[in-house]
Amino acid sequence: MQRFNVDGLNFDFPDDWQVCKYDDWSFYRNQFSRMWNGIKSLDLLALDPNKTAWLIEVKDYRVNSRTKPSDLSEEVAHKVFDTLAAIIPAKVHATDTDEKQLVLNCINSNRILQIIYL
């Protein structure tokens, strides 16, 4: 079992899933996010054994209430758009082999699903 902590919440995935904290990626932090201000990222990328790519965003407003003036759906859509926009450049420019492999597998996935954990 693989465990990922996102903002104090633990998420467990079976060992046969490929999962990463996308916003911790070297490619995202050191290359893609520096292209211009305002680029956002989803929290987790996962690929299950059936070749479904999962884009996961976590928001926990039980501890800190939402204070941003933008609509939550707009915020998440921005993160999804930016994360998807990073996948092709990561295929070419990522220097971390694990990041590059997950991107290649996501590109070759059968479908992409997005979930938001609120």
Order of alpha helices (4+ residues) and beta strands (2+ residues): beta-beta-beta-alpha-beta-beta-alpha-alpha-beta
